Structures are given as C-alpha cells and as structure tokens.
Amino acid sequence: MLGDNQIRDLELLARVRAGDCDAMEQLVEKYTPLVRYIVRNYYAKFFEFEDLMQEGMIGLINAVNEYDHTRYNIKFSSFAYICIIRKIYNVIKRINGNKHRALNDAVSLFSYINLDETRMVMDIIENDDQKSNPEEVIETRFIDERIDQLLRDHLSVLEYTVIRKLLEGYSYHEIQEEYGIAPKVIDNARTRVRLKLQRIVNKYGSLLSPQVPKKTRRREDLYYNFDLPEMRRVGTTDY
C-alpha cells in the first residue's frame, strides 16, 4: 500500500514526464531540505557546504529524471536519497581519492544503512524552517539514536570509541594523543567494525532492520568506561 507521500510524489513525477516545469520545481523544493540534511550532517566537515549542496541538487534532479516506480521497488524518497549520496560521494572520491580515512569510514557506515529498501533514513525529511513537522524531526533523531545504540550494542567500547572519533574527523594521531591508543590498535578496531557492520547487513539487510538483536555479547577487551559522561581510562589489555 502506497503512503500519502509516495502517492503525491508519483503525481508530481507524472506531471514532470508530461513536461510540467512547475511540478519539477515542486519536487526540487520539497527535497532540497533532504540534500541540506545529508550535506550538513555527513559531509560538511570535509568540504565546502555550498559546493556539496550544488552536487547534491544535481543528484536530486538525476533522481527525478531516472526514477521509475515500476522498475525500482522503493519509494521515490528512498531513490532520491541514494542518488544524492551517490553524486556527492563520486565527486568527493574524485577530488579526495582515498586520502581521507575518516570520510571513507563515514561513507561506508551510511552506505550500510542505505541498503535497506524499506526503512531508510531518507524517508525522513528534515526542514530547517519554522514549518518543520515536529513528528518528522523527532523520528529523524530517533533513527540517529537507533544507529548510535546499535553501534554501542554490537561493538566493544574500544571499537565504538575509535569509530565515533573517526566519524567525527579525528585522525589516527589525534586519537592516539587523546586516548593513548596505538595506531595499530586503532586500525585493527576499525577493521573489526567494518566486518561487524557488513555481517549485520548481510544477515538482516540493514543496520536499521528490526530483526537486528538489541543486545549482543561484546568483546571483553573493554578499554574505556563509557558509563561516564567523559570517557576515562580503566585499564589496559591485549587487543
């Protein structure tokens, strides 16, 4: 059964196919906040906001032109999100190559989430103006919290610490300076995180799948106490 949002999108897309420029403008205006949300929350720390916004808008227009609901078994909002991410990532990859480890980790993490074709983050559109739908904002935050909780549930404290800091843009050297973790330990933790997330996606289809266990047994090599507001070192172990 189609939701009201998808029905409205299909109506606008049909008008676009018939040459209605106003319908195209309405779709672009409707999903511009989604582009802004993606750039601001996931990529703005790495490159100029306006440059990435422009690339994201191109990805959105590509989505409008390419979407075919009879071919893709996902909503337009989901398809648009994928096209936006793909366009931004391709541009960043061309400019950056593989030099920025934190950026590559961020892209990898959210690409895992994007594999779910029924419960994607892109279903939630966050508007920046005062007309924002409070329910949408709450649901967006809820999804973000679910992702963070999943990381806490399925990663050791060391792994969680490392991946969160890498996603925040920390370098290996900065993590070592702040927490006293050797670069080799950081790299090993990063590798384990990627493998764990990939296993979850392979088994359940998405990090957001309701079938993913809420809790799981974690490694016993807990390196930091995460119960406190500020992480404090509680001991050393063999990693």
Steps between C-alpha positions, in 0.01 A plus 500: 500500500638838398537772758367851447850636440577244227162558336568874488848441361367273227246764402772763473728264307223426251459872443876538456496228235227697324724807488359688801785724621302605806483138616877472468542814710267360764695175526833679518368738765352212699823300511753783529487467881603136458808607302579757768457242774735252331770757430481669839497185710731269308736691273522871587797446731709382206419743216329832429129484582380693194710294260356177633149646503534568128614144433222364718241699306632349177455158658143593592419608146653177372266313732197682358608417146595137564236375744260235374268355764432196281869417492621597847326338794566798726336834562615807314627653824727197545617511140570873527711445809709238323553727198600794720747291700640342183556835330666660802715197569619472139606865501676467834673181392624666182639795694618318807587150384559280803700757694237590757453194717226655716295597196530153353382351830202737509401409146536130579286520812214680333518283190421206725190680623395586147474133400166469678236567236208526740623680810751753369608817670397685186136444583537783751537850361622760744400858419705787636223757519237559769248291306683178576278208587585419865423131444752484214770668709434264791510196270824618341663532839358163600662333198833669573477376858417148380813494287712621789342246735566221250867595494507495879325162509713323241843657548742481787562827679835529327343444158221746573746764619716462191220506243321795661818705504585408142150603392548830682808564288773401744825372350682195635755733655232708673335189643837376621576835662164525676450140609841339488392238246773379267440547124512123441230450765289772335538337160411156633191638675395680183531178300292306754228766487471480123481120514235504772283751317533308176391179673192674640409632155556161337279328756224756561512727192565822690634642823147627560324168454272423797638145493845614611545390865484781751787363701787270418801366683791733450871444523645496850782736406306807619753779507289794615218549745212637294262529794642839588433824309871527432681185395765406752763237464441199722783273404701344224462166336629301210301615198 
